Amino acid sequence: MLAYLSRRLTSLILSLAVASLVIFLVVEVAPGDPASYMLGINAQPDTVEALRDELGLNVPRYQRYLTWVGGMLVGDFGTSYTYRTEVSGMIADRLWISLPLALFALTLSTLIAFPAGILAASRRGKPADLGVMAATQLGVAIPNFWFAMLLVLLFAIKLRWMPSGGFPGWDDPLQAIKALTLPAIALALPQAAILARVLRSSLIDALGEDYIRTARAKGLSRGQALWRHGLRNALIPVLTIIGLQFSFLLAGAIIIEQVFYLPGLGRLIFQSISQRDLIVVESVVMLLVFAVIMVNFLTDLAYALVDPRLRRRT
């Protein structure tokens, strides 16, 4: 297990190094000058150059890259060009919205998907299976931003059970959770549909294996064989989907945050791109890439725990 862990850690470090270089180069070659954007189109060239010197944009790119990476290693993400505040503080403020939202949505999707997937697999070809598959097909087809607007119209405007948008902060946890409930549902249901379909397919494949037939021959019912043997062996693809979903929910909730006016990481990226605040864009994207790579790393460890044979294969 230690050798397996060391190989995965090496892969993680190399992936982060390559990702940081790619992110920096892509953002740097994007059109538009932050100093010109901040000063406006009527700014004098010498004024623009002075601001570029102040922001450190006239320093060679390789020096800026090394400074940026070195700062991140000690928790210093630099200073925002637009707001003139520490990027780390801006990220921390918004992470306390995006991270709970992602965890909330992932929890909801898992709680919905597992019973639905297990029910469909255990009742294959029966009305319960057909009903679950029809519901999941609908969940995959409906765009989450459209579903989010329906939730706002029903629960916020008509019934007035939930707030329609904004975030009150964590001083009142109950109000904060209420503010995140509708966004979490809008994010969770499409992901639950995907996860339920993957779990159903994986369980059906597992139920056709020889070890399941052996368990049935020893006297176990179909349900007992599914719970004792089939579910654990069907978890490998499910864990992959859960890992990918968490990464998506953390990094890809830009539209939902716009619908509900949530000041999270997605909205911060959107605003920073429009304002050409390069240091913020680079730092937030790098943080999200780190989250994706770390989730994949933890998923690999979960694979090894679920199926010890994988430790010897890689």
N, C-alpha and C positions, 0 to 999 in steps of 0.2 A: 504493500500500500504506500510506503514511503517513496519508493522509486516512481510509482505512478503519480504521486502528488508532485514530486520534483519535476517530472516531465511536463505536467500541466502548468506548473508555475513558470517554467522557462518559456513555454508557448505563450502564456499570458503576458509576460514582460516584453517579448518580441512583438506581439500584436499591438501592445500599447505604444511601443516606440515607432512602429510603422504608421499607426493611426495618427499619432501626433504630427508626424512629418507630412502626411497626406492632407490633414485638416489645415495645417498652416499654409501649405502651398496653394490649396484650392481657394482659401479665403483671401490670400494675398493677391492672386491673379484676377479676382473678381473686379469688374469695372467700378469706378467711383472712388473719389478721394475723400476720406473722412474730414480732413481740414476744410476742403472746399464746401462740403455739405454743411458743416457747422457754421461757416461764415457767410454762406449764401453766394449767389452767382455774381453779385456786384462787388465782392471783396477784392482788394488790391493784391497783386501777386506777392509783394513782399510781406504782406500780412499773412497770407496763406503759408508762405515759407516759414515765417516765425512760429506759427501755430504747429506746423509739421515738426519743427525742431523741438518745441515744447512737448509734443506728444511722443517724440522719439521715432517718428516715421522716416526721418532722413538717415537713420542708422542702417547699415547694411542688413539685408534680410537674415543672413545666417546668424548675425549677432542678436537680432530680435528673437529669432527662434530659440537660440540657446538660453537667452534671458527668460523667455516665456516658459520653457520646459524646466529650467532650474528653479524658477519661482514656484511652479506647480508642485515640485517635489517637496517643497517646504510649506505648502499651503498658501502661497502668494500668487493669485491669479492676475495681478496687475490692477490698474486703475481704469475705470470706464472713461472713454473719450468724451461721451456726451454728458454724463451725470457727475463726472469727477469724483466718484466714490469708489471704494474698494469693490472689485468684482466679486471677491469671495463673500462679502456681506450681501450683495445683491442676490447671489446664487443661494445663499443660506436662507434668506427670507422667502424665496420662492420654492425652495426645495421642501419646506415645511407644508406646502400646499400640494405640490405635484407628487411627492412620495406617498403621503397618506392616501391621496386619490388613487394612485396606481395600486397600492396594497388593498384598498377598499374594493376597487373594481375587480382585482384578481381574486380576492376572497369570494365575492359574489359569483363570479363566473365559475369558480371551482365548485362552490356549493350547489350551483344549478346543474353543472355539466355532469358531475359524477353520478348522482342519482338517475339523471336522464339517460346517460350512456349505458349504465349498468342495466337499467330497466329495458332499454331497447335491445341490448345484446341477449338478455335472458329471455326475452319474448320475441325473438327474431321471427319476422313474417306475420306476427299477430297484430291486432289493432293498436296495442300500446306501442309497438315498434314503429308502425306506420305513422302514428300520431307524433311521436318524438322526431322522426325524420322529417315530417312535414314542417314541424315547428322550427327545427334547426335550419332547414332550407330557407324558411322565411327570415330567420335571424341573420343568416349570412347575406341575404339579398338586400335587406333594408340598410341604407346608409346610417351610420350612427349619428351624424349631425341632424338628419331629418327626424330620426327617432327622438333625439334630444329636444327638438322644437315641439314635438308632440307631447313629451313629458312636461315641458314648461306650460303649454296651453292647458293641459288637463289638471296637473297637480298644483301649479303655481297660480295660474290666472283664474281657472274655473273653480276648482275646489279650495284653493288657498291653503293647502296643507304644507307646502314647501316654498322656500324663497326662490325667486326666478333667476337670481344671479348674485354675483358679488361674494365676498368672503369676509366674515366679521372678525376673524382672528381666533386664536385658541384660548383667549381669556375665558370664553364661555364654550366649553367643549361640546355641549349639546347643540348649540346653534351652529358651531363649526361643522359638526357631523351632518346636521340637516342641510347645510349649504353644499356639502359634497355628495349627498345621497343621489340626487337626480343625475349629476354628471357621472357618478360611478355606475349607476344603472345603465345609462346611455352607452358607456364604454364596455360594460360587462356582458350585456346580452349577446352582441355579435360574437364576442370571444367565447362565451359559453356555448354557443351553437357550434363553433368550430371544434372546441374541445370535446363536446359530447359526441360528435361524429367520429373523431379520431379514437376516442375511448371505445365506442361501439365496435368500430372496425378492428381495433387491436384485440378486444375481448373475443370477438367472433373467431379471429385467427387462432387465439390461444385455446379456445374451446375445441378446436379441431386437432390439437396436438395429441401425440401418443400418451403423454403423461396424464392428460385429462381422461382419456379413455381408460387408462389403467386405474385411475382414481374412481371412475364410475364403476368399473368392474369389481372393485373392492367394496362397493356398497354405497358410495357417496351419491347423493342426488345431484342433479345438474346445478342447482343453486349452491350447494355446499362445495362442489368442485370449482365453481366460479369464484367463490369468496376465498377459499383456502389456497388454491393453486393458480387459477386463471388471472385474477386481478393483479397479483404481484408481477407476474411475467408479462402482463400487458402494459406495465407502467413506463417502459422505456420511451416509446414514442410520445406518451402523454406528458412525461417530464420535459421532453424537448419542446412541446407546444407551450407548456406552462412557462418555461424559461423565455421563449420568444415572446409570449404574450406580455410578460412583465416588462420586458425591454420596450415593447411597442407602447404599452400603457404609460410608461414613464416618459418616453421620448416623443410619442406620436399623438399626444392629446391636444395639439395646437388648436384644431378646429373646435373641439369641445370646450376648451378654455375660452375661446372667443365667444361661443354661444352663451356661456354662463358668466362671462366677465370675471374669470378667475385669474388672478395675477400669479400664474405658475411659470415653470420653466419654458413651456411651449410658447406662451405669450411673450416672455422675455426675449426668446430667440427671434420671434416675428418682429418685435419692435426694434431690436438691435440691428437686424438686417436692413430694415427700412431706414434706419438712421446711420448706417455704415459704421456702427460701433464695433470695429473688427475684434478688439481684444475680448469683448463680451461674447461675441459669436464663437470665436475660437475656444474660449474657456468652457462655455456651456456645452458646445458640441463635444469637446474632449471629455467632459464629465459624463455625458450621456453615453459616449463610446465606452468609457471605463465601466459604466454600469452594465452595458450589454455584454462586454467581455467577461466581467466578473460573474454575471448571471450564468453565462455559458460555462465558466469554470466551476461554479457550484453545481450546475446541472451535470457536468461530467463526474463530479464527486458523488452525486446522487446515483448516477448510473452504476458506479462501482459498488455502492452500498446495496443497491437493489439486485445487481447481478455481479457477484465477485469474479466471474469468468472474464469480465472486461479488463480487470487489472492485469491479467496475464497476456491479453491480446495487444495491448498498446503500451 
